[in-house]
Amino acid sequence: MRVSVAGAGLGGLALAQGLRGAGIEVGVYERDPAITARFQGYRLVLNPVGFDAVRACLPSRWHALLDAIVGDAYGERLVLDPRLNTIGALGPGKTGTVVDRHVLRHLLLTGLTVRTGAALAGYGVLADGKVEARFAHGDPVASDLLVGADGVGSAVRAALSPRTVPTDTGVRFVIGRTALTERFAGLSKAFGSKVAGDGVSLLLGAMRFRTPPKEAAEELAPDVTLPDVRDYVRWAMILPPDGSLGASTPQEAALSRMDGWHPELRELVEQSDPDNSTLLSIRVVEPRERWAPGPVTLLGDAIHATSPTGGNGANTALRDADLLRRNLIEAAEGRRSLLDAVGDYERQMFEYGAEAVRHSLEALPAYVPNRS
């Protein structure tokens, strides 16, 4: 069996690692010109399902490394005013495991063959039932299964299920990261909480590694090279619906809305890394109508993109990867047909994927500020 994965995000890479570990031939095709073409390193909270899924996809020899490079989710989940006074509560605190996306992605890339600059131009089903993926540059690739793990703007989805399209919620947010130094120790109450300002909301999350990733890899898994990343604070300012930056940089856009705020909050934004700050929109993809069974399927944001306020986007993509991995191993071992394995994956994924999108949209209003 050979599997082609379009997209080198967390879900696609986890699937590829899991298949590689089972002896199944797999190739990953990424449209970006290089793996590091875009910075993709923000803090994520994995629930037990998501963490167990990524762990199951990784070789057991890397499990100790995975455990060393994560942190513990914590936070009081309060509602604070811009001077850090408590004015409400968001509800029960979330438990889980905190990971850095950039570090986890490097771990998942280890040992995989990834063809970059491979923008999918289309695909066709061959006479023998295999699928041939065609790219804007380079030779086509034939495989038994093509998995579209290529994100909310999925080219695979556009061909497989053209009526399944992203919905723009109208919500925009600025995101950045700042080194977690002693200077910001006093902000601990704000980690996991919402700072409610005039027409904006600021969300802070601390990424504290149990062991610095580079050091952990050198000690626990010399075949893995991880980036030298230290503890940091991920901050995200949610703007009013249809908000924009204008001509400002992300930091300037945030700071322009923080007049009179606590000086440590302003300083946190001022000291953030400008190369790792950006404006993002919140778009969702809801899985609705099923496509005809065949040698093409979808995974992660390509079929169920969620609002980040639900905290379940990466978790659901990793759940996809583990489920599809297990089903494909059964097919490779002759215990079921490939179409049955993929069909069973899709039936389950559609159900929990749709629920994940609904949950994330229900959680969104608690974080979106009123238009000022």
N, C-alpha and C positions, 0 to 999 in steps of 0.2 A: 504493500500500500504506500502511496505517496500523497502527501497533503501539501497544498500551497496555502499560505496564510498571507493575506493582503493587509498590511498594517503592523507596525512594530510598537504598538502601545502595550500596556501591561497585560491585557487579556490575550492578545495574539501571541505575545512572547511566552506567557505562562502555558498556553496550549502547546506551543512549539517545544518548550522544555519538557513537558509531560510526554509528548509523543516521542521525542528524541530518546528519553529515558526508557521507553518501551520498545525501542528498536524500530520505530516507524520513521520512514524517510520524510523529512519536512523541510520546506524552504520558506523563508520570510521575505516579503517584497514590500519595501517602504518607499512611498512617493517622495519624501524629503531627500534632498541631495546628499545629506550626511546624517548619521545618527545624532550628532550634536548640533544640527542645524537650528533647532529651536530649544530654548531652555524649558525643561519639563520637570522642575524640581520643587514641588510644593508638598506640604505636609498632608497626609491622608490618614484617616482613622479606619482601620479594618475591624469589622466585627468578627466574632468567632468563625462564622461561615466563610468570610472572605480570607481570613488568615489561614484557616485550615485548608482552604482550596489552593492557595499559592504554595503552601508547604507541601501539599500532595503532588503538585506539579514539579517540584524541585527534586534533584537527587538527594538522597538521605544524607550524603556526606556534607551537604551544605546547610543542613537544618540547624546546627549549632551556630553557624554564621548568621543565619536569618534571625535567630533568637537574640543574638548579640547586637544587631544593628537597628533594632526597633526600640520603641519606648512605650510608656503606659499612658493611655488617655486619661485625662483628669480635667477638672474644671468645675466651678460652682454653678455655671449656667445661669448667671444673674442678668438682669437688665440694669445697666448703669447709665448715669448721665455723663456728659463730657468732662465733668470734674471727678469722675469715678465714684460718685455717691450711688448707693443702691436704691433703685426706684421700682424694682419688680423682679420677677424670676421667669425663666424660660421653661422650667419643668425639670423633671428628673435628669440627673447627669448621665451622659453616655459612657459606657464602658467599652473597652476595646484596646487595640494595639495601634500605636502611632508609627507610621512609616514615612520615609522621605521618598517621593516618587522617583526622583533622579537616581538615588542610590539603588532602590529596588529594581529599576529598569536596567541598570548596569549589571546587577546580579543576574537578571533574567536573560540578558544578552549573551552571557558567557557561554562560549562553545557553539553558538548558533551561527548558521550561515545566513546573512542578511544582505540582500541586494538592494542598495539604495538608488535613488533616482528612478525608481520603478513605478511610475504613475500608471495605474490600470486604465487601459483604453477600451476594454471590453472583454468578453469571453464568449466561447461557443462550446456547445456540447457535441462531442465527436461521435462517430458511428458506433464505437465500442463502449459508449457510456461514460468515457472519461471527459474531463473538462479542460479546455485550452484557454489559459489566461493570456491576453495580449496587452502589451505595454507600449507606452508612447515611445520608449527607446529600448532597444534590446530585443532579443529573441523571445518568441512566445514560449510558454511552459505548459506542458500537459501533466495532469495529475488526476487522482481518483476523486479528490474533493478540493474545492476552493472555498476557503473560509474568509468572508469579509469582516475583518476586524479593523476597518479603516475609518472609524470614528463617525461623528455626527454628519459629516459631509460625504459619507461612504459612496464611492463609485460602484462598488459591488451591489449595494442596495438599490442604487438608481437603475441598474439593469435588471436586477432580480425582482424587485417590488417597487416599480416606479411611482405608485400611488402612496407609498409610505414616505412622507417627507417631514423634515424638521418643522417644528412650530417655535417661533420666536416669542418668548414670554414678554419681551419689551424691557426686561430687567438687565441693567448693566452694572458691572462692578470692576473696581480697580484692585489689583492684587499685587503684593510684593512681599519681600522677606528681609529681615534685619537680624544681624548677629545677636544672639542672646547673651548679653554681658551683664555684669553685676549692676550696671546702670539701670537695667530694666527689671530688676528683681521685684521692685515695688508694684509692678503691673500684674502680679500673679492672680489677683482677684479678677482681672479682666480676661484671663485665658479661659476660653470656652464660654465666655459671656458675650453679650451684645451691648455695645455702647451706642445709645440712641441720641443722635444729634439733631440738628435742624435740617430735616429733609434727607439725612443720610444715616446709615447704620455702619458701625465699624466692628468687625469680628476679628479676634486675636486667637491664635493657637500656638502653643509652644511645641517645638520639636526638640526633645532631649534624647539623645542616643544613649543606650546603655553602655556602648563602647563606640568610640569614633570609628566610622566604617572602614577607612583605609587601614587602620591599625588592626581591626578585627579580622579583616580578610588576610592580612599578612600572617597573623597568628593562627587562624583557624582553617583557612582554605587558600593556600598559596597559589592555586590555579585560578583564583578570582582576583581581579583588580577592581577596587572600588574607589570612587572619588573621595578626596580629602574634604569632607563636609563636617562642619562643627554645628553645635546647637544654635537654633535660630527661632525667631518668632515669625510666623506667617500672618500677615494682616490682609484683610479684605474689606474694602469700603463699598457697600452696596448703595448705588445711586437711586434717585427717584425713577419711576418708570420712564423709559425712553430718555434717560439721562445720557449725557455725552461729555467728553473731555474738552471739546473745542480744540484749540490749538495747544493746549497744555500738555506737559509730560504727565505720566501717571502720578508722580509724587506731587507735582504742582497742583494737579486736579484735586488730590486728596487734601493737601494743606490749605487750599483756598476755601475749603468747606470746614475748617477746623479753628476758626477764630475763637479765642477764649477757651479752648480745650485745655485739659491738663497738660503741663509742659512735657511730661514723659511720653504722652501719646503723640504729641507733635514731633518730639525728638525721635521717636521710634520710626516715624515715616521719613523724617529728614535724613536719617542715617541708613535708610534701606538701599539695597544694591540697585542702581538704576537699570542695569542690564537684565535684571530679573523682575521687573515691574511691568505690568501691562493692563490694558483695558479688555475685558471679556464680556461677551453677551451670554445670557442664559437661554439656550435653546433645548428643546426636548424632542425626542422621537418616541412615539407610542406604537408598540407592536399591535397591529390590528388584523388585517387579513393575511392568511397563510398563502404562500406561493406553492406551486406544484412541486411535489417531491422530485429531487434530482441531486446532482453532484455539487451543488452550491448551497451554502448556508451563511448565516450572519451571527455575529458575536459582539457583545458589549454595546458601546454607544452607537454602533452602526444600526442597531435595531431597537434599543431601549435606552436612549440618552436621558438622563435624569437631571433635575436641578441639583446643584451641589448642596443646597440647604437640606436635602434629604439624607446626605451622608452615605449614600448607597450606590453611587455610580461605579466606583472601582470594585466594591464588594460584589456587585452583581456581575460585572465582567469576569471577575476571577471565578465566580461560581459557574458561569458559562464554560470557562476554560476547563475546569475540573470535570464537569459533567460530560462535555463533549470528548474530552480525553478518555474517560472511562468507557464511554460508548464505542469510540473508535478502536480502542484496544480489543474490545469484545469482537468487533467486526474483523480486525486483523487476525484474530485467533480462530476465526471461523465459527464463533458461537452465535452470530447473527449476521444478517446481510448489512451492507453499508447503508442502503436506503432505510432499513429499519432502525439502524443505530442513529442516523441523522434525524429521522422522523421523530423518534422518541425524545431526542434532545430538544428538538424544536417545540414539541408539545409542552414539555415542562418549562422551557425557557420563556415561551410566550406567556404562560400563566404568571410565573414569578416576576418576569420582566415588566409586564404591564402593571403589576402591583407595586413594583419599585418606583415606576414613573408616577403613579397616582400618589404614593406616599410622599415623594419629593415635592410634588406640586401642592399638596395639602400643607406641607411644612413651610413653603415659600412665603406666605403672607406675614408670618411672625417676624421675618427678617427684613422685609421690604419696607422702606420708610414711606411716609406720606409725602406727596408732592408739596414742596415748600413754595 
